[in-house]
Each structure stands twice: as structure tokens, then as C-alpha cells.
Amino acid sequence: MRFYLMLIILAFLCIIVIGCADRHEGDARIKINLTLAPSEKQEVVITRVVVTVSGFDIETQEFELKVDGRKATGAIAIPAGEEREIKVKAYAGDTLEYEGGTLVDHPKPGEEIRIDIALKPVGSQVDGSDTSGNDAKMVLIPAGEFLMGSDKDDDNAKPAHTVSLDEFYIDMYEVTNAQYRRFIQATGRKEPEGYRFVDNESIDSREPGFKPWSDASFNAGNMPVVCVTWDDANAYAKWAGKRLPTEAEWEKASRGGSIGQRYPWGNNYPPTYKVGNLADDSFLKAYRNVDVNIKGYNDGFTYVAPVGQFPSNGYGLYDICGNVSEFCSDWYDEYYYATSPKQNPKGAVSGTEHSVRGSAWLFGDPNLVTNSMRGYIETPEAYNMLGFRCAKSTR
């Protein structure tokens, strides 16, 4: 009971950062919205907030913001140009209490940018532990609107539309083999088994009967569980006292507070640094006949990677880009966006396939790694590129 009471307390620290009056023409203006994750430090009084801006083509800049109660204000301007890393630290006196950060993709001169950053308690995370023994860490995604879908990508992501969501928690990492094994031991559910993709002229070539826990490329305890069906994932979520995220929740969480970005890392393709476990040069070690890899990109993993091997997004979530695609709770409807309600959409009322979101380790096509990309899987099917993470409502 103490845990749930703690989690329903949400502290907001809104920071509006406006451009300096004497900024030069090469600057972009930035507006930052900060959210403090719930923790045992709720009584801590934040007295100082520091923002640092860095990039490989500029010297690191540091700005201290004036704090007044629950608000902090300041005037900064970030240099336009290459990708900028924004880090925020919140102090109580001389003690660092909260921190967080995000990336700003190639800001342009005179551009006004809004970003959301979830600040996490230093030395701790929001803990999703429950009576089922699931030790997954969770991140609080703040309530509010975001732009879902895209008018520039696949038809099933159209139209781009504004969605408003209540706050919710989502797993920081994809559910791992170790976590899923505890579920099996507690419930007697069968071990994962499904399709694996094989080296052929088409990446659609697949073989049934693959048992990932018998394969060293998939069975490590800290790797994401694969070859589970939607029913398996849904059963696990209920056992853990959670649920599967809706498509809208998954997309808002995956965007990490960014607005209008085509890819999780920005708008340029291919990525210029390691953003996640995708179909790269190492992918060709196993799939020499499939020409869908990202040329010149090497993340170091041929198949799945242990969770958390790549940088988190603006909300502190890992493997949103790459590793495994993830089940959502929604029934899939190609045309759902045209009639979707604005408030807390939950997908079609019925169907034969469930929605799947996010890229996987064998995705290299630029159209398959966008923020708005939607997929679907028939309910009884399971694949070695498909896993899940869980969500939880705050009330």
C-alpha cells in the first residue's frame, strides 16, 4: 500500500526557457517541460536547476535557472547545427537529487523547439515491483497531448492526429527471459516457441518450431524474451499486476517527448551513431542473402542484444528503437486513425490481428524504423523478433 500511495504523488517542475535577448542569429530557442518522477524524495525542496548543452562541434555550455517554488525560469539559446545533448540536473542545496536528458536533432537558426524531459531520482528508479515478484523498473509518462501518426509515412499511420493521454507507467526495459521464466515457474505456462527467420532471398522466409531458450543467441537471462504470443504477453502482464500498453501509449512513450521527429534519433537516415540493435553490418553474418541492412552501421549484435545496451530516449526508456518489436493491447485496424477518439484511444473493438509497434533486430528498411510505423501479428503467432513491455495506470 505504501508503494501505491507513493506513486500517485506526482510533482511537476515546469521550466520555460526562452531565447536570450542578445542571442546571435545562429541560435535556436528552446522550451523545456520537466516532470519529476515520484520517489521517496517528494519532500525535497529543489533550489537549483542546471542545464548543460553539448555537441561535438561546440563547447559545452552550462546554464543555471532561477527556481521559484514549482517553477524554474531562465533564458538560454542553443547553438544551431549538429545534434545537441541536453542534460538537466536538479539540486536541493548542494545535493543532486534529480537528473535527466534528451537529444535535440539538428536545431536550425531561429527555430523554437519544445522538449519534454522526465527527471529521475539520483541513485534510484521508479520501481515496478509487485506481489508477483516482477522486478521491472518503470518510468512515469506524464499526462498530456502529443501528435500521433504521420502524414508522410505509410498509409496506416495516416492521418497525423492529436491524442491526449492520462499519465501512465511503462517498463523501462523489454521483458527479459529471466523475468518471463519466473512467470512460467509460477503459472506452469509453456516455454516460448515460434517462428524464426532464415537466410533466404526474402526476410519473410521463416521456419516454425524455433525454441529460443535452446539457442545461445536468444536465451541469456538479460535478453528480451521472444517467441511469445499476444496471449502469452497479456497473461504475463496480468500476472505482474500490469497490462500491455495501448498503441497510443506506446507511441507517446517511444517519442520521448520529441515532436514531429521521423526516427527515434532524429530526422536523418541512416543514424550516425549507435541508436539501437538494428539490421546492420553484423546482421550480414547470418543473413548474407538478405539485402536490407543499414550500410556502414554496426551495433555489434547479429541477433537480439541484452536490454539496455544503447542510450535511452528522452523519457528514460531503453530499446524503443531496435532489439524486438513489441505487442500492444489494441486490436489492429488499418484505418483506425481516421476515427480514433482524441482521449485515451484503445484501438478497434475487435479484430483478428493485434498491433505491434517498434523496430526489431532484423529491420533495416528506413520505412520500418520510423516513430509512426505500425505493424500487426495474428493472435496465435510468435516470432523471434517480437517481444513486449508492460504498462500500468496510475489510478
C-alpha positions, 0 to 999 in steps of 0.5 A, spaced: 500 500 500 505 504 501 508 503 494 501 505 491 500 511 495 507 513 493 506 513 486 500 517 485 504 523 488 506 526 482 510 533 482 511 537 476 517 542 475 515 546 469 521 550 466 520 555 460 526 557 457 526 562 452 531 565 447 536 570 450 535 577 448 542 578 445 542 571 442 546 571 435 542 569 429 545 562 429 541 560 435 535 556 436 530 557 442 528 552 446 522 550 451 523 545 456 517 541 460 520 537 466 516 532 470 519 529 476 518 522 477 515 520 484 520 517 489 521 517 496 524 524 495 517 528 494 519 532 500 525 535 497 525 542 496 529 543 489 533 550 489 537 549 483 536 547 476 542 546 471 542 545 464 548 543 460 548 543 452 553 539 448 555 537 441 561 535 438 562 541 434 561 546 440 563 547 447 559 545 452 555 550 455 552 550 462 546 554 464 543 555 471 535 557 472 532 561 477 527 556 481 521 559 484 517 554 488 514 549 482 517 553 477 524 554 474 525 560 469 531 562 465 533 564 458 538 560 454 539 559 446 542 553 443 547 553 438 544 551 431 547 545 427 549 538 429 545 534 434 545 537 441 545 533 448 541 536 453 542 534 460 538 537 466 540 536 473 536 538 479 539 540 486 536 541 493 542 545 496 548 542 494 545 535 493 543 532 486 537 529 487 534 529 480 537 528 473 535 527 466 536 528 458 534 528 451 537 529 444 535 535 440 536 533 432 539 538 428 536 545 431 536 550 425 537 558 426 531 561 429 527 555 430 523 554 437 523 547 439 519 544 445 522 538 449 519 534 454 524 531 459 522 526 465 527 527 471 529 521 475 531 520 482 539 520 483 541 513 485 534 510 484 528 508 479 521 508 479 520 501 481 515 496 478 515 491 483 509 487 485 506 481 489 508 477 483 515 478 484 516 482 477 522 486 478 521 491 472 523 498 473 518 503 470 518 510 468 512 515 469 509 518 462 506 524 464 499 526 462 498 530 456 497 531 448 502 529 443 501 528 435 500 521 433 501 518 426 504 521 420 502 524 414 508 522 410 509 515 412 505 509 410 498 509 409 496 506 416 499 511 420 495 516 416 492 521 418 497 525 423 492 526 429 492 529 436 491 524 442 491 526 449 493 521 454 492 520 462 499 519 465 501 512 465 507 507 467 511 503 462 517 498 463 523 501 462 526 495 459 523 489 454 521 483 458 527 479 459 527 471 459 529 471 466 523 475 468 518 471 463 521 464 466 519 466 473 512 467 470 512 460 467 515 457 474 509 460 477 503 459 472 506 452 469 505 456 462 509 453 456 516 455 454 516 460 448 516 457 441 515 460 434 517 462 428 524 464 426 527 467 420 532 464 415 537 466 410 533 466 404 532 471 398 526 474 402 526 476 410 519 473 410 522 466 409 521 463 416 521 456 419 516 454 425 518 450 431 524 455 433 525 454 441 529 460 443 531 458 450 535 452 446 539 457 442 545 461 445 543 467 441 536 468 444 536 465 451 541 469 456 537 471 462 538 479 460 535 478 453 528 480 451 524 474 451 521 472 444 517 467 441 511 469 445 504 470 443 499 476 444 496 471 449 502 469 452 504 477 453 497 479 456 497 473 461 504 475 463 502 482 464 496 480 468 500 476 472 505 482 474 499 486 476 500 490 469 497 490 462 500 491 455 500 498 453 495 501 448 498 503 441 497 510 443 501 509 449 506 506 446 507 511 441 507 517 446 512 513 450 517 511 444 517 519 442 520 521 448 517 527 448 520 529 441 515 532 436 514 531 429 521 527 429 521 521 423 526 516 427 527 515 434 534 519 433 532 524 429 530 526 422 536 523 418 537 516 415 541 512 416 543 514 424 550 516 425 551 513 431 549 507 435 541 508 436 539 501 437 540 493 435 538 494 428 539 490 421 546 492 420 553 490 418 553 484 423 546 482 421 550 480 414 553 474 418 547 470 418 543 473 413 548 474 407 542 473 402 538 478 405 539 485 402 536 490 407 541 492 412 543 499 414 550 500 410 556 502 414 552 501 421 554 496 426 551 495 433 555 489 434 549 484 435 547 479 429 541 477 433 537 480 439 542 484 444 541 484 452 536 490 454 539 496 455 545 496 451 544 503 447 542 510 450 535 511 452 530 516 449 528 522 452 523 519 457 528 514 460 526 508 456 531 503 453 530 499 446 524 503 443 528 503 437 531 496 435 532 489 439 524 486 438 518 489 436 513 489 441 505 487 442 500 492 444 493 491 447 489 494 441 486 490 436 489 492 429 485 496 424 488 499 418 484 505 418 483 506 425 486 513 425 481 516 421 476 515 427 480 514 433 477 518 439 482 524 441 482 521 449 485 515 451 484 511 444 484 503 445 484 501 438 478 497 434 473 493 438 475 487 435 479 484 430 483 478 428 490 481 428 493 485 434 498 491 433 505 491 434 509 497 434 517 498 434 523 496 430 526 489 431 533 486 430 532 484 423 529 491 420 533 495 416 528 498 411 528 506 413 520 505 412 520 500 418 524 504 423 520 510 423 516 513 430 509 512 426 510 505 423 505 500 425 505 493 424 500 487 426 501 479 428 495 474 428 493 472 435 496 465 435 503 467 432 510 468 435 516 470 432 523 471 434 523 478 433 517 480 437 517 481 444 513 486 449 513 491 455 508 492 460 504 498 462 500 500 468 495 506 470 496 510 475 489 510 478 
